[in-house]
Amino acid sequence: MSEHLKHFKALHSNMAQAIVGKHRTLTLGLITLMCRGHLLLEDVPGLGKTMLARALTRSIDLEFRRVQCTPDLMPSDITGVSIFNQQEHRFEFMPGPVFCNVLLADEINRTSPRTQSSLLECMAEAQVTTEGVTRTLPEVFMVIATQNPVEYHGTYPLPEAQLDRFFMRLSMGYPDRDAEIRILQQQFTGHPIDNLKPVISIAQLRALQEAVEQVHISEPVLGYIADIVRASREHPDLELGASPRGALALMKAARAAALIDGLDYVTPDQVIKVAEPVLAHRLILSQPARMKKLHETDLVKAILKQVEPPVLDAAQAL
């Protein structure tokens, strides 16, 4: 087993102590981190969305900040503000919570579009510009946002431009019976999150991120990704398909999935594994599709059935 794979498995098993029965969700969340992406967790309250963010940061000893999004939250409450220092007779910049490694924007759709948009530059360019001054965010930086897909009263749906900034959208889902019993047993006297310790360093995480970029991806697989994305733009049930940013995200996620599978090259199988969480939130349904109560995930599955994956020989794979 390679050193990078050992680090991934250590992270996964450590987080699984606090997040029970969610193997795939943890894997996809870690893929997002390995690809330097941002994560949108969409689910009803009480399923462990915040716990996932906390388990991730505790497993790597990252600096974690949480912002509870409310209608009166201002952009400066996230990015920071300049305050006049009376002793030195000058303004001093007070960094906001975004200056950290992992920022949890809890219930992001409850804050105004103006405040939501304050995260766009942070997520796209890992920097913050305030009062004409640009400040760089830490090298390891990730936004994990949560939202409740059921309750819409008093919310501001995320615009397409911001949804496209998220690398993946995941749903925790309810645990099965055995997992729920384990959750109850674990929390007789406390929460297992309190016992989590870092298992890898930030330097090892950066090495893991760099290892993803070394995974080979052949031209036929790149063509397969392009065909999937183009099919989403031409699908009759979709008003808007995936952007080139979506194609890039799919490529990166497939490379990370290959690394986790112990391969140094990407096959169509890895593309298929990550296509739904990478692409679904980037698609906009047509009005007839909404009336038929179709979901974006249904259309990603339909597109994957429609687009024929390439058959690779040994020379093409490598």
Phi, psi and omega in degrees: 000132181290160180299321181294320179294324176298318180295319179297313182296323177296317178297312184298311183293326178293315179293329181294343175295329181257332180249099190272135171072021182236053185303310183293319180298318178296318180300313182291324176297319178290325175300318177301315178295317180297333181263011179059036182258183180239151192238133174249119178255115184243111180191169180290161183296152171088010183258004174101020180296313179293322180298324179298316179297316181293321179296322179298312184290323179291333182283345182235359182060049177266157176280123187244132175230147180236134175240122176273111185282126179225164182300332182267006178291131182259156177306321181294338176292342179258312187274332182119169184210152176270132181239138182285124177269108184292330181290319182261357177056046176206162179275139177239137179278126177256107184301141176275180183296345181293342179277076181205186177271318179229120178252122175263114175261093187281130182053057186300331182282003176268351178259163188290157177304325179299316180287321176303318183291343178294343179271349185299311180295320180300315184285325185276323189235003180052045178207163180230129176247117177227133178053038176081002181247130179260128181239134183277139176275166180304155182301319174265110181217131182214135172258126172245115181248145177240152172205152180264116184280355186264315185266118182250353181293125178075024180244164178236101182305141180295132177291160182303323182298324180280322177302322182293341178284339180279130182294316179220154168242126182235156174237134180289312181077158179288145177287156174284178187299313182296319180294323180293323176296318177298320178299316179296318180294321183295332189251031173300316187238000182171188180250134181299341178300331183290341183260359181288137177237154177299136179248342172222159180269169176297323178297320178291326175296316179298323177295323178294319178295320179290328179296326178300320183288349178266353181289129183284141174226123188280165181297320177300324179288323174299319177297323178297317178298314179298321180294321178297313182294317180294324178296327178293328180284340183254000184289133184295337180271002182244130176280327180218129179266189182286146180273170172304330175297325176294321178296319178296319179296320179296320178296313181297315181296322178294323178294319178294320179297323177295318178300317179295327178282002179081021180251154174253017175213158183263138172246165177303333180301318179293324178298315181296321182301321189255357187299316185296306180292337180279322190259329192304316184285352179268354184263144176241121182288149172285164180299316177300325179293322177295320180294330177278001179059038173283159178239154181302324180296326178298321183285327175298317178298320180295321180293321179295328176286329184284321184270123183282124178287149179287151174261116186264136167268177185299322183291321180291320181298322183263000000 
